[in-house]
């Protein structure tokens, strides 16, 4: 399967989210609210929780979730080095099966930082 760009991910996610919200199913609405609330400031900052979400998403091997949390982490101001360090934790916890998802994450990080006008990849010249 070809890799989906961040822009393609955003478009598909927005369309799917709109369809989810079109329904008046109470269980769906409650779960979506619970999901949003989990990332609000509490004993841990929302910023920290996004990084935790990234690590969990990598360990669970969900590229859509990885892309979502990477986008949120970049919005929260995490550096490329901090994101890579967090991905290292996911590799240690999840093992070698996480490697393809870490590769995916690295390409997504490149896209997100390019969007911000920050091309600080070791491969950029």
N, C-alpha and C positions, 0 to 999 in steps of 0.2 A: 504494500500500500504506500503510495507516495506521501511524503510528509506534508501536513497542512501548515500553512503559514499562520502567524499570529492574527493577521487580518481575517483570514478564512475562519480561524477558530472563533474570533469575536462575532463574526456575522452568523455563524451556525449556532453559537451559544445564545445570542440575542433572539434569534428566531425560535429556538426551542424553549427558551425561558418565557417568551411571549405566549406560546402555546400552553405551557404549564399554567401560567397565570390566567389564561382565558377561562379555565375551569373553576368552578366554585367549590371544589372538593376541599372540605375542611382539613382533612389529614395532610394534603399537599401544602396548603397554605400554612398550617402550623409547623410542618417540617421546614419549609423554606424560611420562616421567621426564626425558628430555632437555629438554623444554620447561620443566618445573618447575625443573630445575637451572640453566637459563640466567638465571633471575631471582634466584638466590641471591647472597649477598655474594661478591665476588671482588675483582679489582683495582678494579672499580666496585662501589658499594653496590647492594644489591637495590632500594633506593629510586630510585636514578638509573636503573637498568635498566628499572623500570616506566615512567618518563617517556620513555625511549627507545622502549619498546614502544608507548606512546601515539602518539608521532610517526610511527613506522613504520606503525602500524595506520591512521592517517589518510592517509598517503601511499598506502598500498595500498588505501584506500577500503573498509575492512571495519568496518561499524558495530558488529557483535557484538564484534570485537576492541577497538574504541574504547571501548565500554561496559565491557568487562572491565578494560582498563588504567586507565580513569578511576576505576573503583571501587577498584582497588588503589592508585592514586595518592592518592585521597582518604583511604584507610586509612593511607597512609604520611605523611599530614600536609601534602600540597601544598595551597597556597592556590589560590583561584580565579584570581588574577592569574598565578601560575606556570603553571597549566594553560593559560590563554589564551595566554601567551607561547610555550609549547611548541606549541600549535596554529598559531601564527603561523609557526613554523619549518616545520611540515608544509605550510602553504600556499606558502611560498617554495620548498620543495623539490619539492612535487607539482604546483603550479600551480593554476589556477582550477578544475580538475575536483575538487579537494578541498573546495571551498566547501560543497556540500551536506552533506558529512560533518562539516565544522566546525560547520555549523548544528545537525546532529544532536548533536554533542558538547556544544554550548552548552546544549541542552535537558536532556541527561543530567547535565551539571554542576549545573544548577539543581536537578534532582531529588535528586542525591546530597547537595548542601549543605542542602537543605530537610530531608532525613532526619536530618542531623546537627544540625538546629536552627539552621543558619547561613543566614540569608536576606540575603545581602549583594549581591545582584544590583543593578546600577544601576537596574533597573526596579522593585525592591521599595520600598515606602514604609512 
